[in-house]
Amino acid sequence: MKIKIPVYQPELSGNEKKYVQECLDTSWISSKGKFVGEFEHKFADATQINHAISVSNGTAALHVALLALGIEPGDEVIVPSFTYIASVNAIRYVGAIPVFVDIEDDSWQMDCSLIEPVITARTKAIMAVHIYGCPSDMMAIQRLAKQYNLYVVEDCAEAFGTTIGSTHVGRFSDVATYSFFGNKTITTGEGGMVVTQDDALARKIRHLKGQGLMEGREYWHDIVGYNYRMTNICAAIGLAQLEQAEHFLERKREIAQFYQQRFQSLPLVTQNQRVAGQHSWWMFSILTETQLQRDELREHLRASGIETRPLFNPVHLMPMYFDQKWNLPISVDIASRGMNLPSWPGMTKEILNDVVSSIELFFK
């Protein structure tokens, strides 16, 4: 069956083509050019942060963030298992050890009551992941970090537009990261951003992401660095996306509200926000009663040309991270019964009705 309604597609109806054409016309297509600086500046303003440093993708953002904090081989980083694999892979890139904790059964965020029992003398950081755009309890994480002298990292890959109170996520940590992959709320095709309030940390991140080039000296590299720079073309797309960000976020919240209202009489559960603030609804997700029912519903929708996606598999079950000692029943349960529904800013009411009607038909 041909897919008629994808789970996500980017909205590229603004100045994306105009800005990219300017890159081509001026020959500024690599990591030099005006759009890189403009995108960083505007992103910092949008997320209420002092420094925004663009990188080539969200995984690179996490890697360079951990490097800048000085996370080393043998250090431990506490992280939820219910996350995209990049969160944990970046920990291993620096030789550190991921220490997994379970999630809350309603918000699907890291259960902060489980953090303190796994803190050891080797623990160096806590990585919070605002999964699917729902805010984690950063106040509780900050209290623990201060008590045990730990760094805090926020993985905001899915949380552009998410706030705690009136403060954008990313400001509750030493360093935070974003992804601009094609299915993110704003996209650059491939790209990422590292943000921080700390001037010295920002300088270190820029140093690391640009091949370790020493400031003020040509072709002199005084540390081992990385080629994690964003291209001017990607930044041009990102700037055009940022100009439409409020519209994108408003539409995502409208879509989430539409789904929630229509699902009230169905045996479905949706993500519940515990922390006061704004959920950005990067993806709208549902839980069925069983894994079998989830799989049958996905097949029913696929037969109608509607694409869905399973929730992330818990990372602690992956072969390279598997260990019998991890007992995270909520992560396993949520992942087994969950799925993402189509949710992108350009969805019309007719498309939304088609998706919901097909789900309603399944439960009749």
C-alpha positions as CSV (number, residue, x, y, z in Angstrom):
1,M,0.0,0.0,0.0
2,K,1.4,3.4,-1.0
3,I,1.8,5.8,1.9
4,K,-0.7,8.7,1.4
5,I,-0.2,10.3,4.9
6,P,3.4,10.2,6.1
7,V,4.2,10.3,9.8
8,Y,6.1,13.5,9.2
9,Q,7.3,15.9,6.5
10,P,9.0,19.2,6.7
11,E,7.2,22.5,5.9
12,L,9.4,24.4,3.5
13,S,7.1,27.2,2.4
14,G,9.1,30.2,3.7
15,N,12.4,31.7,2.6
16,E,14.3,28.4,2.4
17,K,14.7,28.5,-1.4
18,K,15.5,32.2,-1.5
19,Y,18.2,31.9,1.2
20,V,19.7,28.7,-0.4
21,Q,19.8,30.4,-3.8
22,E,21.7,33.3,-2.2
23,C,24.3,30.8,-0.9
24,L,24.6,29.4,-4.5
25,D,24.8,32.8,-6.1
26,T,27.5,34.1,-3.8
27,S,29.4,30.7,-3.7
28,W,29.2,30.6,0.1
29,I,28.1,27.0,0.4
30,S,30.5,25.5,3.1
31,S,30.9,26.5,6.8
32,K,31.7,30.1,6.0
33,G,29.0,32.6,5.1
34,K,26.6,35.0,6.8
35,F,23.8,32.6,7.4
36,V,25.8,30.5,10.0
37,G,26.2,33.5,12.3
38,E,22.7,34.8,11.7
39,F,21.1,31.4,12.5
40,E,23.2,31.0,15.7
41,H,22.2,34.5,16.9
42,K,18.5,34.1,16.1
43,F,18.4,30.7,17.7
44,A,20.0,32.0,20.9
45,D,17.4,34.7,21.0
46,A,14.6,32.2,20.4
47,T,15.7,29.9,23.2
48,Q,16.7,32.6,25.6
49,I,20.3,31.6,25.8
50,N,23.7,33.4,25.8
51,H,25.5,31.2,23.3
52,A,24.3,29.0,20.4
53,I,27.0,27.1,18.5
54,S,25.9,25.4,15.3
55,V,27.2,21.9,14.4
56,S,26.7,19.3,11.7
57,N,24.1,17.2,13.5
58,G,22.5,16.5,16.9
59,T,24.7,13.6,17.7
60,A,27.8,15.7,17.1
61,A,26.2,18.3,19.4
62,L,26.0,15.8,22.2
63,H,29.6,14.5,21.6
64,V,31.2,18.0,21.6
65,A,29.1,19.0,24.7
66,L,30.4,16.1,26.7
67,L,33.9,16.7,25.5
68,A,33.7,20.3,26.5
69,L,32.6,19.3,30.0
70,G,35.6,17.1,30.3
71,I,33.7,13.8,30.6
72,E,36.4,11.1,30.3
73,P,36.8,7.3,30.0
74,G,35.5,5.6,33.2
75,D,33.2,8.5,34.2
76,E,29.5,7.6,34.6
77,V,26.6,9.6,33.1
78,I,23.1,8.9,34.3
79,V,20.6,8.8,31.4
80,P,17.2,7.5,30.6
81,S,17.1,4.3,28.6
82,F,13.9,5.5,26.9
83,T,15.5,7.8,24.4
84,Y,16.9,7.8,20.8
85,I,20.2,5.9,20.6
86,A,22.3,9.1,20.0
87,S,21.9,10.2,23.6
88,V,23.7,7.1,24.8
89,N,26.1,6.7,21.9
90,A,27.6,10.1,22.6
91,I,28.4,9.0,26.2
92,R,30.3,6.0,24.8
93,Y,32.1,8.3,22.2
94,V,34.0,9.9,25.1
95,G,34.6,6.6,26.8
96,A,32.2,7.2,29.6
97,I,29.7,4.7,31.0
98,P,25.9,5.1,30.6
99,V,24.0,4.4,33.8
100,F,20.3,3.8,32.9
101,V,17.3,4.8,34.9
102,D,13.6,4.1,34.3
103,I,10.9,6.6,33.3
104,E,7.6,7.9,34.8
105,D,4.7,5.9,33.4
106,D,2.6,9.0,32.4
107,S,5.1,11.6,31.3
108,W,7.7,9.1,29.9
109,Q,10.4,11.4,31.3
110,M,13.3,10.2,33.5
111,D,12.0,9.3,37.0
112,C,14.1,11.6,39.2
113,S,13.4,9.5,42.3
114,L,15.6,6.8,40.8
115,I,18.6,9.0,40.1
116,E,20.1,9.4,43.6
117,P,20.4,5.6,44.3
118,V,22.6,5.1,41.2
119,I,25.0,8.0,41.9
120,T,28.5,6.8,42.7
121,A,32.0,8.3,43.1
122,R,32.4,8.0,39.4
123,T,29.3,9.8,38.4
124,K,30.1,13.0,36.5
125,A,26.8,14.1,34.9
126,I,23.1,13.7,34.5
127,M,21.7,13.8,31.0
128,A,18.0,14.7,30.8
129,V,16.1,14.0,27.6
130,H,12.9,15.9,26.9
131,I,11.4,13.0,25.0
132,Y,8.9,13.9,22.3
133,G,9.0,17.5,23.4
134,C,7.6,17.0,27.0
135,P,9.7,18.8,29.7
136,S,11.6,16.8,32.2
137,D,11.7,17.7,35.9
138,M,14.8,19.9,35.7
139,M,14.3,21.4,39.1
140,A,14.7,18.0,40.7
141,I,17.7,17.2,38.5
142,Q,19.3,20.6,39.4
143,R,18.9,19.9,43.1
144,L,20.6,16.5,42.8
145,A,23.4,17.9,40.6
146,K,24.1,20.7,43.1
147,Q,24.1,18.3,46.0
148,Y,26.6,15.9,44.4
149,N,28.6,18.4,42.3
150,L,27.5,16.9,39.0
151,Y,27.2,18.4,35.5
152,V,23.8,18.6,33.9
153,V,23.3,18.1,30.1
154,E,19.9,18.6,28.4
155,D,19.2,16.6,25.3
156,C,16.7,19.0,23.6
157,A,16.8,17.3,20.2
158,E,13.0,16.9,20.3
159,A,12.2,19.9,22.4
160,F,12.6,23.1,20.4
161,G,9.7,25.3,21.8
162,T,9.4,23.4,25.0
163,T,9.4,25.5,28.2
164,I,9.4,25.0,31.9
165,G,7.3,27.8,33.3
166,S,8.1,30.6,30.8
167,T,11.8,29.5,30.4
168,H,12.9,27.6,27.4
169,V,14.5,24.2,28.1
170,G,18.2,24.3,27.6
171,R,18.7,26.9,30.3
172,F,18.5,24.4,33.2
173,S,21.9,22.8,32.6
174,D,25.5,23.4,32.0
175,V,25.1,22.7,28.3
176,A,22.2,21.6,26.1
177,T,21.9,20.3,22.5
178,Y,19.4,20.3,19.7
179,S,18.9,18.4,16.4
180,F,17.6,19.8,13.1
181,F,17.1,16.5,11.3
182,G,14.4,16.6,8.6
183,N,11.7,15.5,11.0
184,K,12.4,18.0,13.7
185,T,10.2,21.0,14.4
186,I,12.6,23.2,12.6
187,T,15.1,21.6,10.2
188,T,18.3,22.3,8.4
189,G,18.2,18.8,6.7
190,E,21.0,17.7,8.9
191,G,22.3,19.9,11.7
192,G,22.5,20.6,15.4
193,M,23.1,23.2,18.0
194,V,25.0,23.4,21.3
195,V,23.8,26.0,23.7
196,T,25.2,27.3,27.0
197,Q,25.1,30.3,29.3
198,D,28.8,29.9,30.1
199,D,31.3,32.0,28.1
200,A,34.3,29.8,28.6
201,L,32.4,26.6,27.8
202,A,31.1,28.3,24.6
203,R,34.7,29.1,23.5
204,K,35.7,25.5,24.2
205,I,32.9,24.1,22.1
206,R,33.7,26.4,19.1
207,H,37.4,25.3,19.5
208,L,36.5,21.6,19.5
209,K,34.0,21.7,16.6
210,G,36.3,23.5,14.2
211,Q,39.2,21.0,14.1
212,G,40.9,22.5,17.2
213,L,41.9,25.6,15.2
214,M,43.7,28.1,17.5
215,E,42.0,31.4,17.6
216,G,43.9,34.2,15.9
217,R,46.4,31.9,14.1
218,E,46.0,30.5,10.7
219,Y,46.2,26.7,10.3
220,W,47.5,26.2,13.8
221,H,45.7,23.5,15.7
222,D,46.5,23.2,19.4
223,I,44.1,20.4,20.4
224,V,42.6,17.4,18.7
225,G,39.4,18.8,17.3
226,Y,36.5,17.6,15.1
227,N,35.0,18.7,11.8
228,Y,31.5,19.3,13.2
229,R,30.8,22.6,11.4
230,M,27.4,23.4,9.9
231,T,27.3,24.6,6.3
232,N,26.1,28.0,5.2
233,I,23.4,26.2,3.1
234,C,22.1,24.3,6.2
235,A,22.1,27.5,8.2
236,A,20.2,29.3,5.5
237,I,17.4,26.7,5.7
238,G,17.5,26.9,9.5
239,L,17.1,30.6,9.5
240,A,14.1,30.4,7.2
241,Q,12.6,27.7,9.4
242,L,13.2,29.8,12.5
243,E,11.2,32.7,10.9
244,Q,8.2,30.3,10.9
245,A,8.8,28.6,14.2
246,E,5.9,30.2,16.1
247,H,3.5,29.0,13.4
248,F,5.0,25.5,13.5
249,L,4.7,25.2,17.3
250,E,1.1,26.6,17.3
251,R,0.0,24.1,14.7
252,K,1.6,21.2,16.5
253,R,-0.2,22.1,19.7
254,E,-3.5,22.4,17.7
255,I,-2.9,19.0,16.2
256,A,-2.2,17.5,19.7
257,Q,-5.4,19.0,21.1
258,F,-7.4,17.7,18.1
259,Y,-6.1,14.2,18.6
260,Q,-6.7,14.3,22.4
261,Q,-10.3,15.5,22.0
262,R,-11.1,12.8,19.5
263,F,-9.5,10.0,21.5
264,Q,-11.3,10.6,24.7
265,S,-13.8,7.8,24.1
266,L,-11.1,5.3,22.8
267,P,-8.9,2.9,24.8
268,L,-5.8,5.0,24.1
269,V,-3.4,6.8,26.4
270,T,-1.4,9.8,25.5
271,Q,1.7,11.4,27.0
272,N,0.9,13.4,30.1
273,Q,2.9,16.5,31.1
274,R,3.8,16.7,34.8
275,V,6.0,19.8,34.8
276,A,4.3,23.2,34.4
277,G,5.2,24.8,31.1
278,Q,4.7,24.2,27.3
279,H,4.9,20.8,25.6
280,S,6.1,21.3,22.1
281,W,4.6,18.1,20.8
282,W,7.4,17.2,18.4
283,M,5.6,13.9,17.8
284,F,2.1,13.0,19.0
285,S,2.2,9.5,20.5
286,I,-0.4,7.0,21.8
287,L,-0.3,3.9,23.9
288,T,-2.6,0.9,23.2
289,E,-3.5,-1.7,25.8
290,T,-1.1,-4.3,24.5
291,Q,1.8,-4.7,22.1
292,L,-0.3,-7.0,19.9
293,Q,-3.0,-4.3,19.7
294,R,-0.4,-1.7,18.8
295,D,1.0,-3.8,16.0
296,E,-2.5,-4.6,14.6
297,L,-3.5,-0.9,14.7
298,R,-0.3,0.0,12.9
299,E,-1.0,-2.6,10.2
300,H,-4.6,-1.3,9.9
301,L,-3.4,2.2,9.4
302,R,-0.7,1.1,6.9
303,A,-3.3,-0.6,4.9
304,S,-5.1,2.7,4.7
305,G,-2.0,4.5,3.5
306,I,-1.2,6.1,6.9
307,E,2.3,5.8,8.1
308,T,3.1,5.5,11.9
309,R,6.2,4.8,13.8
310,P,6.9,2.8,17.0
311,L,8.2,4.5,20.0
312,F,12.0,4.3,20.7
313,N,13.2,0.9,21.8
314,P,14.9,1.2,25.3
315,V,18.6,1.5,24.8
316,H,19.5,-0.8,27.6
317,L,18.1,-3.7,25.5
318,M,20.4,-3.0,22.5
319,P,23.2,-5.6,22.1
320,M,26.0,-3.2,22.8
321,Y,24.4,-1.9,26.0
322,F,22.6,-5.0,27.3
323,D,23.3,-6.1,30.8
324,Q,21.1,-8.3,33.0
325,K,21.4,-5.8,35.9
326,W,19.2,-3.3,34.2
327,N,15.6,-3.6,35.4
328,L,13.6,-0.9,33.7
329,P,10.0,-2.3,33.4
330,I,8.2,1.0,32.6
331,S,10.6,1.9,29.7
332,V,10.1,-1.6,28.3
333,D,6.3,-1.5,28.7
334,I,5.8,2.0,27.2
335,A,8.0,1.3,24.2
336,S,6.2,-2.0,23.5
337,R,2.7,-0.4,23.4
338,G,3.5,3.0,21.9
339,M,3.4,4.6,18.4
340,N,3.8,8.0,16.8
341,L,0.9,9.3,14.7
342,P,1.2,11.7,11.7
343,S,1.9,15.2,13.0
344,W,3.4,18.0,11.0
345,P,2.5,21.7,10.7
346,G,1.1,21.4,7.2
347,M,-1.5,18.8,8.1
348,T,-5.0,19.9,7.1
349,K,-8.2,19.2,9.1
350,E,-9.2,16.7,6.3
351,I,-6.0,14.7,6.8
352,L,-6.4,14.7,10.6
353,N,-9.9,13.5,10.2
354,D,-8.8,10.7,7.9
355,V,-6.2,9.5,10.5
356,V,-8.7,9.7,13.4
357,S,-11.5,8.1,11.4
358,S,-9.3,5.2,10.5
359,I,-8.3,4.7,14.2
360,E,-12.0,4.9,15.3
361,L,-12.9,2.3,12.7
362,F,-10.3,-0.1,14.1
363,F,-11.9,0.1,17.5
364,K,-15.5,-0.5,16.4
